[in-house]
Amino acid sequence: MGAAAVLRTLYPLLKLVSVVYFFFLNLGFNIALLFWKRRVVSRPTNDLILIAATDAAAMIRNGEVQSVHFVQAYIDRMNEVDGVINAVVEDNFDNAIAKAREVDAYISGLDKTSDEFKNLTTTKPFLGVPFTTKDSVQIIGFRATAGIAAAEGNKSKMDADVVKNMFDAGAIFLALTNVPEATCWTESSNTMNGCTNNPYDSRRSVGGSSGGEGAVLGAAASVIGIGSDIGGSIRIPAMMNGVYGLKCSPNLVSLKGLYPDWNGVYHKQMLSVGPMCRYAKDLAPLLRVLCGKEVADKLKLGQKVELNKCKFFYMEGINTPLSEPVNHEVIGALRKAVKYFETKYDHPVYRVDLPKAHHAGIIFRISFTDRKAVDLFSLLTLGNGRVNPFKEIVKCGLGTSKHTMPLLLYCLMEYMPEYNKEFQEYVIQVRETLRNEIIQLLGDNGVLLFPSWSTTAPPHYKNVASYFNFFYTGLWNALRLPALVVPMGLDSNGLPLSVQLVGAPNTENLLIAAANDLEEGFNGWVPPPGH
């Protein structure tokens, strides 16, 4: 009997074991939560931080509000909430205020009838608006650690290309936010900065690796930000913190200036820098800045999309014993989005099953694993020797390691034998066939609705025991398809719900249009409920 036949025979037993495992895992964490104090960030009271970035930029240009007041509002909010969320690793407050004053002086002295003023909407679309980014996107003079303890003293000597674009657009850098160690986990925690907490429930994860970014956005301590995503690192934090996060098609946004450099050939196809924000209307303008005018014009960013002529499909999950069954409230949010499109446009949203998608785990692993490109053991020491994960796990248990247990456990996976060449080629063939099937299904005017994750934001540490839930995001990196997480209100525990929109290559404008539509129907980002 072949391996595939054996697996088919054992599958019912594996599925039963999986259901029992996750039942008791959730039971244990739910009991633990009863003894864990929940903290929630306060509701925002300053109306300035409830304004979309594009609207704020227009108000600053027109003299309705000063940039310095807008920036100060975010500094105050960041100071107010960071004691709960622990998301900021380095701030730029003093310089941000100085830059804001320069913007106000520039606007005040500008001839309002001049072409320079009239063109500000396109030349400097975010003039005077603050932004944040994660501690792996380099900015001259600021830390560049990616959560690696050995890099604690590192200072960037360059601006990432996306940061240059933001500066050119007039945006003001406000703060760097926390990430997991080496940006390699779905929990934003490291031994330098500690663990970042969810603004809706401090006992819960913010996701990773753009977890600090998701937290400051969800807490209304930032309005627009920059994330990066190789397996869900934008979309997982967006889902857990109730904001928008877009993983783009390959090669749209420059990767120059990210730290560390994921330099594998296929890594660069999977990795994307993209926008994170609280308001759907900011997605297209922010992506336009990040990718540049030439690419933005190719994508037709901001052009009207006739959604009534588009095709919508949905799939309710991945059938694998490795990941957690999809929570009923997560499925409920997906079905609400389906019903919304069906009702509004008076045509069916078709339920599909993509059999090859159920093999997301092996597809991602074969696509991501490139031991010649990234030596994680050396990366953690910045090339000064190699980490011994077995030794460090013992030290971690004693509280003396500079590394985090999740990453050390992740390192152990490097000891697993590589799949033989024939099997790798077979999986790659399956991957490419699945990709082509989806592209043919969607065309240039189709959207697939899909869960963002199996559950809402899990308790801290649970991700170690439910690692494979990331299949819901990682699949789309492996398939090189754009995917956008859209907030869909809060669940019965006051935690953000979401849906993931997937498109064919270079259909970002379509996904963004659908996100704007869902925001109209479900109100998008919802502020944390407060005390």
C-alpha positions in Angstrom: 0.0 0.0 0.0 1.4 3.4 -1.0 1.9 6.4 1.4 -1.1 8.2 0.0 -3.3 5.2 0.4 -2.1 4.8 4.0 -2.9 8.4 4.8 -6.4 8.1 3.3 -7.0 5.1 5.5 -5.8 6.9 8.6 -7.4 10.2 7.8 -10.7 9.6 9.8 -8.6 8.7 12.9 -6.3 11.7 12.4 -9.3 14.0 12.1 -10.8 12.6 15.3 -7.5 13.0 17.2 -7.4 16.6 15.8 -10.9 17.5 17.0 -10.2 16.1 20.5 -6.8 17.8 20.7 -8.2 21.2 19.8 -11.2 20.8 22.1 -9.0 20.2 25.1 -6.5 22.9 24.0 -9.2 25.5 23.9 -10.8 24.2 27.1 -7.4 24.6 28.9 -6.8 28.1 27.6 -10.4 29.2 28.4 -9.9 28.1 32.0 -6.6 29.9 32.1 -8.3 33.1 30.9 -10.5 33.1 33.9 -7.4 33.7 36.1 -5.8 36.2 33.7 -6.8 39.9 34.1 -8.2 41.4 30.9 -7.2 44.9 30.0 -8.7 46.9 27.1 -7.4 50.2 25.7 -9.6 53.2 26.4 -12.0 54.4 23.7 -10.5 57.3 21.7 -11.9 60.6 22.6 -10.0 63.0 20.3 -12.0 63.3 17.1 -8.8 64.0 15.1 -7.7 60.4 15.4 -11.0 59.2 14.0 -10.3 60.8 10.6 -9.0 58.7 7.7 -5.5 59.6 6.6 -6.6 60.8 3.1 -9.3 63.1 4.7 -6.8 64.4 7.3 -4.3 65.2 4.5 -7.0 67.2 2.7 -7.9 69.1 5.9 -4.2 69.9 6.5 -3.8 71.1 2.9 -6.9 73.3 3.2 -5.9 74.8 6.5 -8.9 73.2 8.4 -6.5 71.5 10.9 -2.8 71.9 11.5 -0.5 69.0 11.0 1.1 69.6 14.4 -2.3 69.1 16.1 -2.9 65.9 14.2 0.5 64.5 15.0 0.3 65.6 18.6 -3.1 63.8 18.9 -1.4 60.5 17.8 1.5 61.0 20.2 -0.9 61.5 23.0 -2.9 58.4 22.0 0.3 56.3 21.7 1.4 57.4 25.2 -2.1 56.7 26.5 -2.4 53.1 25.2 1.1 51.7 25.0 1.1 50.8 28.6 -1.5 48.2 27.7 -0.4 47.0 24.3 3.4 47.4 24.6 3.8 47.9 20.8 6.2 50.8 20.4 9.9 50.0 20.4 11.3 53.4 19.3 9.5 56.7 18.8 10.3 59.8 16.7 8.0 62.1 18.6 10.2 65.3 18.9 11.3 65.1 15.3 7.7 64.4 14.2 6.4 67.5 15.9 9.2 69.6 14.3 8.3 68.1 10.8 4.7 68.9 11.4 5.5 72.5 12.2 7.5 72.7 9.0 4.5 71.4 7.1 2.2 73.9 8.7 4.6 76.8 7.9 4.9 75.5 4.3 1.1 75.3 3.8 0.6 78.8 5.4 3.1 80.4 3.1 1.9 78.7 -0.1 0.0 80.6 -2.7 -3.4 78.8 -2.8 -3.9 79.7 -6.5 -0.5 78.2 -7.6 -0.1 74.9 -9.5 2.1 73.7 -6.6 -0.8 73.9 -4.2 -3.3 72.5 -6.6 -1.0 69.5 -7.3 -0.4 68.6 -3.7 -3.1 66.0 -3.8 -1.0 63.9 -6.2 2.6 65.1 -5.4 2.2 64.8 -1.6 -1.0 62.9 -0.9 -0.1 62.3 2.8 1.4 65.7 3.6 1.5 66.2 7.3 0.0 62.8 8.2 1.9 60.5 10.6 2.7 56.9 9.8 4.3 53.9 11.7 6.1 50.8 10.6 7.6 47.6 12.0 11.1 47.1 13.4 12.3 45.4 10.2 11.7 48.2 7.7 14.8 50.4 7.8 14.8 54.1 8.6 18.1 56.0 8.8 19.3 56.4 12.4 16.7 54.2 13.9 17.0 50.6 15.2 17.0 47.7 12.8 16.8 44.6 14.9 13.9 42.5 13.6 13.5 41.4 17.3 16.9 39.7 17.3 18.7 40.2 20.6 22.2 40.2 19.0 21.1 43.1 16.8 20.0 45.3 19.7 22.5 48.1 19.0 21.9 48.1 15.3 21.1 51.4 13.7 19.9 51.7 10.1 22.2 53.3 7.6 19.5 53.5 4.9 15.9 54.2 4.3 13.9 51.4 2.8 12.5 52.3 -0.6 8.9 52.3 0.8 10.0 54.7 3.5 11.5 57.0 1.0 8.2 56.9 -0.9 6.3 57.8 2.2 8.6 60.8 2.9 8.3 61.9 -0.7 4.5 61.8 -0.2 4.8 64.1 2.8 4.1 61.6 5.5 5.7 62.0 8.9 7.4 59.0 10.6 6.1 58.6 14.1 7.3 55.2 15.6 8.7 51.8 15.1 6.6 48.8 16.3 7.3 45.4 17.8 7.9 42.2 15.9 8.6 38.5 16.8 12.2 37.4 17.1 13.6 37.3 13.6 10.1 38.2 12.3 9.5 34.4 12.3 6.4 33.8 14.4 2.7 34.6 14.8 3.2 36.2 18.2 5.0 39.5 18.5 7.3 38.8 21.3 11.1 39.0 21.8 13.5 39.2 24.8 14.3 42.9 24.2 10.9 44.4 24.1 8.6 41.7 25.6 5.2 40.7 24.3 2.8 43.0 22.5 -0.8 42.7 23.7 -4.1 42.9 21.8 -5.9 46.3 22.3 -9.2 44.5 22.5 -8.0 42.0 25.2 -4.5 42.2 26.6 -4.6 38.5 27.3 -4.5 37.7 23.6 -2.1 37.8 20.7 -1.7 40.6 18.1 -0.3 38.2 15.5 3.0 38.6 13.7 5.2 39.5 12.3 3.7 43.0 11.8 2.0 42.5 15.2 3.0 45.8 16.8 1.8 47.6 13.7 -1.6 45.8 13.9 -1.8 46.7 17.6 -1.1 50.5 17.2 -3.6 50.7 14.3 -6.3 48.7 16.2 -5.8 50.8 19.3 -6.2 54.0 17.2 -2.6 55.0 18.0 -1.8 55.1 14.3 -3.8 55.6 11.1 -1.6 54.2 8.4 1.3 51.8 8.5 3.7 49.6 6.5 3.9 45.9 7.0 5.6 42.9 5.3 4.1 39.5 4.6 5.8 36.2 3.6 3.3 33.8 5.3 0.6 36.1 6.7 2.6 38.7 8.5 0.4 41.6 7.4 -2.9 39.8 7.3 -2.7 37.8 10.6 -2.2 41.1 12.7 -4.8 42.8 10.6 -7.3 40.1 11.4 -6.4 40.0 15.1 -6.5 43.7 15.6 -9.5 44.5 13.4 -7.9 46.6 10.6 -7.1 46.3 6.9 -4.0 44.5 5.6 -3.0 43.8 2.0 -0.5 41.3 0.8 0.2 42.3 -2.8 1.1 40.4 -5.9 4.8 39.8 -6.4 7.2 42.5 -7.6 4.7 45.4 -7.1 6.4 47.0 -4.1 10.2 47.3 -3.6 11.6 45.0 -0.9 14.9 47.0 -0.7 15.6 48.0 2.9 13.9 45.1 4.7 15.8 43.5 7.6 16.6 40.6 7.5 16.8 40.1 3.8 14.9 37.0 2.8 17.0 36.4 -0.3 15.8 33.0 -1.6 14.6 33.2 -5.2 11.1 32.0 -4.3 11.1 33.9 -1.0 11.0 37.1 -3.1 7.9 35.8 -4.9 6.2 35.0 -1.6 7.2 38.2 0.2 5.3 41.4 -0.1 5.5 44.9 1.5 2.0 46.3 1.8 -0.4 48.8 3.4 -2.0 48.4 6.8 -4.7 50.9 7.8 -7.9 51.5 9.7 -10.0 52.9 6.9 -10.6 51.2 3.5 -10.5 54.5 1.7 -6.8 54.8 2.6 -5.8 51.5 1.0 -5.5 52.6 -2.6 -3.7 55.9 -2.0 -1.3 54.2 0.4 -0.6 51.4 -2.0 -0.1 54.0 -4.8 2.6 55.6 -2.6 4.3 52.3 -1.7 4.5 50.9 -5.2 5.0 54.2 -7.2 3.0 55.9 -9.9 4.0 53.6 -12.8 2.9 50.4 -11.0 -0.1 52.1 -9.6 -1.3 53.2 -13.0 -0.8 49.6 -14.3 -3.0 48.4 -11.4 -5.5 51.1 -12.2 -5.5 52.0 -8.5 -8.4 54.2 -7.4 -10.4 53.7 -10.7 -14.0 52.8 -10.2 -14.9 49.1 -10.2 -18.3 47.9 -11.2 -18.8 45.3 -8.6 -22.2 44.4 -9.9 -20.4 42.9 -12.9 -17.9 41.0 -10.8 -17.9 37.3 -9.9 -17.8 36.3 -6.2 -17.0 32.9 -4.8 -16.4 31.6 -1.3 -14.7 28.7 0.5 -15.3 28.0 4.2 -12.0 26.5 5.1 -9.1 24.0 4.7 -9.9 20.4 5.6 -6.7 19.2 7.4 -6.2 17.7 10.9 -3.2 20.0 11.4 -5.1 23.2 11.7 -7.9 24.1 14.1 -11.5 23.8 12.9 -12.9 27.1 11.8 -14.8 28.9 14.6 -18.5 29.3 14.1 -18.4 33.1 14.5 -15.6 33.3 11.9 -17.7 31.2 9.5 -20.6 33.5 10.4 -18.7 36.6 9.4 -17.8 35.0 6.1 -21.4 34.1 5.4 -22.5 37.6 6.2 -20.1 39.0 3.6 -21.4 36.4 1.1 -25.1 37.3 1.8 -24.2 41.0 1.6 -22.8 40.7 -1.9 -25.6 38.4 -3.0 -28.3 40.8 -1.8 -26.7 44.0 -3.0 -25.9 42.8 -6.5 -28.7 40.3 -6.9 -26.7 37.4 -8.2 -25.3 34.3 -6.4 -22.0 34.0 -4.7 -20.9 30.5 -5.6 -19.5 28.2 -2.9 -16.4 26.3 -4.2 -14.2 23.6 -3.0 -10.6 23.6 -4.3 -9.3 20.1 -3.4 -5.7 21.0 -3.8 -6.0 23.9 -1.4 -6.5 21.4 1.4 -2.8 20.6 1.0 -1.9 24.1 2.0 0.6 22.9 4.6 2.9 20.9 2.3 2.5 23.5 -0.5 3.7 26.3 1.9 6.6 24.2 3.3 8.0 23.2 0.0 7.7 26.7 -1.3 9.2 28.4 1.8 12.0 26.0 2.7 15.3 27.2 1.2 18.1 26.3 3.5 20.7 27.6 1.1 19.2 31.1 1.2 18.5 31.6 4.9 20.6 30.1 7.8 18.4 30.9 10.8 21.0 29.5 13.2 23.5 32.1 12.0 21.0 34.9 11.6 20.3 34.8 15.3 23.9 35.5 16.1 24.4 37.9 13.1 26.9 35.5 11.7 29.0 35.2 14.9 28.6 31.5 15.3 25.5 29.3 15.2 22.7 29.0 17.8 22.4 25.6 19.4 18.6 25.3 19.8 18.7 22.4 22.2 21.0 24.3 24.6 19.0 27.5 24.3 15.7 25.7 25.0 17.1 24.6 28.3 18.3 28.1 29.0 14.9 29.4 28.0 13.3 27.2 30.6 15.7 28.7 33.2 15.0 32.2 32.0 18.5 32.9 30.8 18.3 32.7 27.0 18.2 35.7 24.8 15.9 33.8 22.5 12.2 33.0 22.6 10.8 29.5 23.0 8.6 29.6 19.9 11.5 30.5 17.6 13.7 27.8 19.2 11.0 25.3 18.5 10.8 26.6 15.0 14.5 26.1 14.7 14.1 22.5 15.5 12.2 22.1 12.3 15.4 22.7 10.4 16.6 19.3 11.6 13.8 17.6 9.8 15.1 15.8 6.6 14.4 17.5 3.3 11.9 16.0 1.0 13.4 14.2 -2.0 13.6 16.1 -5.3 10.9 14.1 -7.0 8.4 14.8 -4.2 9.3 18.5 -4.2 8.8 18.7 -7.9 5.4 17.0 -7.5 4.2 19.4 -4.9 5.4 22.4 -7.0 3.4 21.0 -9.9 0.3 20.7 -7.6 0.9 24.3 -6.5 1.1 25.7 -10.0 -1.9 23.7 -11.1 -3.9 25.1 -8.1 -2.7 28.6 -8.9 -3.9 28.3 -12.5 -7.2 26.8 -11.5 -7.9 29.8 -9.2 -6.7 32.3 -11.9 -9.1 30.7 -14.4 -11.9 30.7 -11.9 -11.5 34.3 -10.9 -10.3 35.9 -14.1 -9.7 39.7 -13.8 -13.1 40.4 -12.2 -13.5 37.6 -9.6 -13.1 37.6 -5.8 -12.7 34.6 -3.6 -13.9 35.1 0.0 -12.0 32.9 2.5 -11.4 32.8 6.3 -8.5 34.8 7.5 -7.7 32.4 10.3 -9.4 29.5 12.1 -10.4 31.7 15.1 -10.4 35.2 16.4 -7.3 36.5 18.3 -6.1 33.5 20.4 -4.7 33.8 24.0 -1.0 34.4 24.3 1.1 31.3 23.8 -1.7 29.3 22.1 -0.1 29.8 18.7 2.7 27.5 19.8 0.2 24.7 20.1 -1.8 25.7 17.0 1.0 26.7 14.7 -0.6 25.4 11.5 -3.5 27.8 11.6 -1.4 30.1 9.5 -2.2 27.9 6.5 -5.1 30.2 5.9 -2.8 33.0 5.0 0.4 31.2 4.0 -1.4 29.4 1.1 -1.8 32.7 -0.8 1.9 33.6 -0.4 2.9 30.2 -1.8 0.4 30.7 -4.7 1.7 34.3 -5.3 -1.8 35.7 -5.2 -3.0 39.0 -3.7 -5.0 38.7 -0.5 -6.7 41.4 1.6 -8.1 41.1 5.2 -11.2 43.1 5.8 -12.6 43.7 9.3 -16.2 42.5 9.9 -17.1 43.8 13.4 -16.6 42.1 16.7 -17.5 38.6 18.0 -19.4 37.8 21.2 -16.2 38.2 23.2 -15.5 41.7 21.8 -12.8 40.5 19.5 -12.4 41.5 15.8 -13.9 39.3 13.1 -12.7 39.5 9.5 -12.9 38.0 6.0 -10.0 37.5 3.6 -10.5 38.5 -0.1 -8.3 36.7 -2.6 -7.8 37.7 -6.3 -5.9 36.8 -9.4 -2.5 38.5 -9.9 -2.5 42.3 -10.1 -6.2 42.6 -9.1 -5.5 44.7 -6.1 -7.8 47.5 -7.2 -10.7 45.0 -7.4 -10.0 43.7 -3.9 -9.7 47.2 -2.5 -13.1 48.1 -4.1 -14.7 45.1 -2.5 -13.1 46.1 0.8 -14.6 49.6 0.5 -18.0 48.0 -0.2 -17.8 45.7 2.9 -16.8 48.7 5.0 -20.0 50.4 3.8 -22.0 47.4 4.9 -20.3 46.5 8.1 -18.6 49.7 9.3 -15.0 48.4 9.0 -12.7 49.1 12.0 -14.6 49.2 15.3 -12.8 51.0 18.2 -11.9 48.8 21.2 -14.8 48.8 23.7 -12.8 50.6 26.4 -13.1 50.2 30.2 
